[in-house]
């Protein structure tokens, strides 16, 4: 496992100025060296889903299975999230899934790779990819899954436990709203105001798997996602 570094060059230098689609960003992200996590991860795990998705879900980082497959939310937490999405009545065709950090951070114990929470340096280094993704998306609602995603979008003072399930204005609630207020129109040289949307924070599905009372934690996650379902116009 790569040792933690006190600083990182950041992802901005690896984002091509002419990358005007999610696919182009995904291709460029494969060569990101914005922090040390790329050295031990198998690959970059970028977001997936329709660029016109009505709901964007932002998680923490890829896990072991996501790192192997190169897709977000395909491990145990991803399977639980898909079940919760179904139980909340959200249409999976209208979702875009991504993570605040695009490489798997882990500690090697024997042959097992044990998840390690990304540090602020990793969140900060990877944040330009998240900003670039949002520049190509037009969500009606953004769902923040857990503390790491909340730090990336809403800042370190935001507490999911205090405001979970509450609909907030987006991008006004962002730590740096200006990063999300102007988006490209037809090409990178023309920009317009992003459509006003809303944001909801909830727990990460992996927190359900770690909970002492998994049934209660799962019900809470579904309840929060149901708020999203009800807030979407018909």
Secondary structure, DSSP 8 states (H G I E B T S, - for coil): -----S----SGGGS-TT--SHHHHHHHHTT--SSGGGGTSSS----EE-TT-SEEEEEEE--HHHHHHT-SS-SHHHHHHHHHHHHTT--GGGEEEEEEE-S--EEEETTEEEE----HHHHHHHHHHHHHHHHT---SEEEEESHHHHHHHH-TT--HHHHBT-EEEETTTSTTTHHHHEEESSSTT-EEE---EEEEEE--HHHHHH-SSHHHHHHHHHHHHHHHHHHS--
